[in-house]
């Protein structure tokens, strides 16, 4: 599947992508040296990346570089100018950006979250596929990805992968009407 907009994200069993105060420590529960849960294969299948500003800021604040070899579009209400060639802070019509990227890219487009961006893209019927890695823990509070923690009904489960750590990865495709 090329040229699709793919939401690739992790959540708790009860549907939270972060705990209170944007805490991501629950992800450590499934960290196993040498296990990337298919992320390297996935990231090699994508071209441009869409990411919400809060998610981008969180990754940067943790000291990680953010996909410096990919064209990254940080969806933000504020326009910023940066010296990085492949990094764009985007504050215009996201639907038009997605259409443009689908026309110009031969690879999939990665939506790296967060919840606000994912919900918006789903509401506009722009997400084609969801790859959801579920960590075996309930957070009960935090940032909920989907309403009531449930994948929207216009997506159909296509594949399930279970891992030794307890993580279960679900791949959903948009139901075409």
C-alpha positions as a Markdown table, in Angstrom:
| # | Residue | x | y | z |
|---|---|---|---|---|
| 1 | Unk | 0.0 | 0.0 | 0.0 |
| 2 | Unk | 1.8 | 3.1 | -1.2 |
| 3 | Unk | 0.6 | 6.7 | -1.0 |
| 4 | Unk | -1.6 | 6.1 | 2.0 |
| 5 | Unk | -1.8 | 8.2 | 5.1 |
| 6 | Unk | -1.0 | 5.9 | 7.9 |
| 7 | Unk | -1.5 | 6.6 | 11.6 |
| 8 | Unk | 1.2 | 4.6 | 13.4 |
| 9 | Unk | 0.8 | 5.0 | 17.2 |
| 10 | Unk | 0.9 | 3.2 | 20.5 |
| 11 | Unk | -1.7 | 3.3 | 23.3 |
| 12 | Unk | -2.6 | 1.7 | 26.5 |
| 13 | Unk | -5.3 | -1.0 | 26.6 |
| 14 | Unk | -7.9 | 1.6 | 27.6 |
| 15 | Unk | -6.9 | 3.8 | 24.6 |
| 16 | Unk | -4.6 | 6.5 | 26.1 |
| 17 | Unk | -1.5 | 7.6 | 24.1 |
| 18 | Unk | -0.1 | 9.3 | 27.1 |
| 19 | Unk | -0.7 | 9.3 | 30.8 |
| 20 | Unk | -1.3 | 12.4 | 33.0 |
| 21 | Unk | 1.0 | 15.3 | 32.2 |
| 22 | Unk | 1.9 | 13.7 | 28.8 |
| 23 | Unk | 3.7 | 10.8 | 30.6 |
| 24 | Unk | 5.0 | 8.2 | 28.2 |
| 25 | Unk | 6.7 | 5.9 | 30.7 |
| 26 | Unk | 4.1 | 3.2 | 30.1 |
| 27 | Unk | 5.9 | 2.5 | 26.8 |
| 28 | Unk | 8.9 | 1.3 | 28.7 |
| 29 | Unk | 6.9 | -1.8 | 29.8 |
| 30 | Unk | 7.3 | -3.4 | 26.4 |
| 31 | Unk | 10.9 | -2.3 | 25.7 |
| 32 | Unk | 13.0 | -5.3 | 24.8 |
| 33 | Unk | 16.5 | -4.8 | 23.4 |
| 34 | Unk | 16.5 | -5.5 | 19.6 |
| 35 | Unk | 12.7 | -5.5 | 19.3 |
| 36 | Unk | 11.3 | -2.6 | 17.3 |
| 37 | Unk | 7.8 | -4.1 | 16.6 |
| 38 | Unk | 8.2 | -3.5 | 12.9 |
| 39 | Unk | 9.0 | 0.2 | 13.2 |
| 40 | Unk | 12.2 | 0.1 | 11.0 |
| 41 | Unk | 10.3 | -1.6 | 8.2 |
| 42 | Unk | 7.4 | 0.8 | 8.6 |
| 43 | Unk | 9.6 | 4.0 | 8.7 |
| 44 | Unk | 11.4 | 2.8 | 5.5 |
| 45 | Unk | 8.0 | 2.5 | 3.8 |
| 46 | Unk | 7.2 | 6.2 | 4.4 |
| 47 | Unk | 8.2 | 9.4 | 2.8 |
| 48 | Unk | 6.7 | 12.6 | 4.4 |
| 49 | Unk | 5.7 | 12.8 | 8.0 |
| 50 | Unk | 2.8 | 14.7 | 9.6 |
| 51 | Unk | 3.1 | 15.4 | 13.3 |
| 52 | Unk | 1.2 | 17.6 | 15.7 |
| 53 | Unk | 3.2 | 20.4 | 17.3 |
| 54 | Unk | 2.7 | 19.0 | 20.9 |
| 55 | Unk | 4.0 | 15.6 | 19.9 |
| 56 | Unk | 6.9 | 17.1 | 18.0 |
| 57 | Unk | 7.8 | 19.3 | 21.0 |
| 58 | Unk | 7.6 | 16.3 | 23.3 |
| 59 | Unk | 10.0 | 14.2 | 21.2 |
| 60 | Unk | 12.5 | 17.1 | 20.9 |
| 61 | Unk | 12.3 | 17.7 | 24.7 |
| 62 | Unk | 13.2 | 14.1 | 25.3 |
| 63 | Unk | 16.5 | 14.7 | 23.4 |
| 64 | Unk | 15.7 | 12.7 | 20.3 |
| 65 | Unk | 16.3 | 14.1 | 16.8 |
| 66 | Unk | 13.1 | 14.0 | 14.7 |
| 67 | Unk | 13.4 | 12.2 | 11.4 |
| 68 | Unk | 16.0 | 14.5 | 10.0 |
| 69 | Unk | 16.2 | 12.5 | 6.8 |
| 70 | Unk | 12.4 | 12.9 | 6.0 |
| 71 | Unk | 10.3 | 15.8 | 5.0 |
| 72 | Unk | 8.5 | 16.6 | 8.3 |
| 73 | Unk | 5.3 | 18.8 | 8.5 |
| 74 | Unk | 4.6 | 20.0 | 12.0 |
| 75 | Unk | 1.0 | 20.9 | 12.1 |
| 76 | Unk | 0.7 | 24.0 | 14.2 |
| 77 | Unk | -1.4 | 27.1 | 14.7 |
| 78 | Unk | 1.8 | 29.2 | 14.7 |
| 79 | Unk | 4.1 | 29.6 | 11.7 |
| 80 | Unk | 7.7 | 29.2 | 12.6 |
| 81 | Unk | 10.8 | 29.6 | 10.5 |
| 82 | Unk | 13.6 | 27.2 | 11.1 |
| 83 | Unk | 17.0 | 26.6 | 9.5 |
| 84 | Unk | 16.2 | 23.0 | 8.9 |
| 85 | Unk | 15.6 | 22.3 | 5.2 |
| 86 | Unk | 13.2 | 19.3 | 5.6 |
| 87 | Unk | 11.2 | 20.7 | 8.5 |
| 88 | Unk | 8.1 | 22.8 | 7.9 |
| 89 | Unk | 5.7 | 24.3 | 10.4 |
| 90 | Unk | 2.4 | 24.2 | 8.6 |
| 91 | Unk | -0.7 | 26.2 | 9.7 |
| 92 | Unk | -2.9 | 26.1 | 6.5 |
| 93 | Unk | -5.5 | 23.6 | 5.3 |
| 94 | Unk | -4.3 | 20.2 | 6.3 |
| 95 | Unk | -6.6 | 18.5 | 3.8 |
| 96 | Unk | -4.9 | 20.3 | 1.0 |
| 97 | Unk | -1.5 | 19.4 | 2.3 |
| 98 | Unk | -2.5 | 15.7 | 2.5 |
| 99 | Unk | -3.8 | 15.8 | -1.1 |
| 100 | Unk | -0.6 | 17.5 | -2.3 |
| 101 | Unk | 1.6 | 14.9 | -0.5 |
| 102 | Unk | -0.4 | 12.0 | -1.9 |
| 103 | Unk | 0.2 | 13.4 | -5.4 |
| 104 | Unk | 3.9 | 14.1 | -5.0 |
| 105 | Unk | 5.0 | 11.1 | -2.9 |
| 106 | Unk | 5.5 | 7.6 | -4.1 |
| 107 | Unk | 5.7 | 6.4 | -0.5 |
| 108 | Unk | 3.2 | 6.3 | 2.4 |
| 109 | Unk | 2.6 | 9.4 | 4.5 |
| 110 | Unk | 3.2 | 8.8 | 8.3 |
| 111 | Unk | 0.9 | 10.5 | 10.8 |
| 112 | Unk | 2.9 | 10.4 | 14.0 |
| 113 | Unk | 0.1 | 11.9 | 16.1 |
| 114 | Unk | -0.9 | 13.3 | 18.5 |
| 115 | Unk | -4.5 | 12.8 | 19.4 |
| 116 | Unk | -5.7 | 16.2 | 18.1 |
| 117 | Unk | -4.2 | 15.7 | 14.6 |
| 118 | Unk | -5.3 | 12.1 | 14.4 |
| 119 | Unk | -8.9 | 12.9 | 15.4 |
| 120 | Unk | -9.0 | 15.8 | 12.8 |
| 121 | Unk | -7.6 | 13.6 | 10.0 |
| 122 | Unk | -10.1 | 10.8 | 10.8 |
| 123 | Unk | -13.0 | 13.3 | 11.0 |
| 124 | Unk | -12.0 | 14.4 | 7.5 |
| 125 | Unk | -11.8 | 10.8 | 6.3 |
| 126 | Unk | -8.1 | 11.3 | 5.4 |
| 127 | Unk | -6.5 | 8.4 | 7.3 |
| 128 | Unk | -6.2 | 5.3 | 5.2 |
| 129 | Unk | -4.7 | 2.9 | 7.6 |
| 130 | Unk | -4.1 | 2.7 | 11.4 |
| 131 | Unk | -1.3 | 0.6 | 12.9 |
| 132 | Unk | -2.1 | 0.6 | 16.6 |
| 133 | Unk | 0.4 | -1.0 | 19.1 |
| 134 | Unk | -1.4 | -1.7 | 22.4 |
| 135 | Unk | 0.7 | -1.9 | 25.5 |
| 136 | Unk | -0.8 | -4.2 | 28.2 |
| 137 | Unk | -1.6 | -1.7 | 30.8 |
| 138 | Unk | -4.6 | 0.6 | 31.7 |
| 139 | Unk | -3.8 | 4.2 | 32.4 |
| 140 | Unk | -7.3 | 5.4 | 33.2 |
| 141 | Unk | -6.3 | 9.1 | 32.7 |
| 142 | Unk | -4.3 | 11.0 | 30.1 |
| 143 | Unk | -4.7 | 11.7 | 26.4 |
| 144 | Unk | -7.3 | 9.5 | 24.8 |
| 145 | Unk | -6.7 | 8.7 | 21.1 |
| 146 | Unk | -10.2 | 7.8 | 20.0 |
| 147 | Unk | -13.6 | 8.5 | 21.5 |
| 148 | Unk | -14.1 | 6.1 | 24.4 |
| 149 | Unk | -10.8 | 4.4 | 23.4 |
| 150 | Unk | -12.4 | 2.6 | 20.4 |
| 151 | Unk | -11.1 | 2.6 | 16.9 |
| 152 | Unk | -13.7 | 4.3 | 14.6 |
| 153 | Unk | -16.2 | 2.1 | 12.9 |
| 154 | Unk | -15.1 | 3.0 | 9.4 |
| 155 | Unk | -11.9 | 1.0 | 9.9 |
| 156 | Unk | -11.7 | -2.8 | 9.6 |
| 157 | Unk | -9.2 | -5.0 | 11.4 |
| 158 | Unk | -6.9 | -6.6 | 8.8 |
| 159 | Unk | -4.0 | -8.0 | 10.8 |
| 160 | Unk | -3.1 | -8.8 | 14.4 |
| 161 | Unk | 0.5 | -9.4 | 15.6 |
| 162 | Unk | 1.2 | -10.5 | 19.2 |
| 163 | Unk | 4.6 | -10.1 | 20.8 |
| 164 | Unk | 6.4 | -11.8 | 23.6 |
| 165 | Unk | 6.3 | -8.6 | 25.7 |
| 166 | Unk | 2.5 | -8.6 | 25.7 |
| 167 | Unk | 2.3 | -5.8 | 23.1 |
| 168 | Unk | -0.4 | -6.5 | 20.5 |
| 169 | Unk | -0.2 | -4.6 | 17.2 |
| 170 | Unk | -3.4 | -4.2 | 15.2 |
| 171 | Unk | -3.5 | -3.1 | 11.6 |
| 172 | Unk | -6.8 | -1.5 | 10.4 |
| 173 | Unk | -7.7 | -0.3 | 6.9 |
| 174 | Unk | -10.3 | 2.3 | 6.1 |
| 175 | Unk | -13.5 | 0.7 | 4.8 |
| 176 | Unk | -14.1 | 2.0 | 1.3 |
| 177 | Unk | -17.6 | 3.1 | 0.5 |
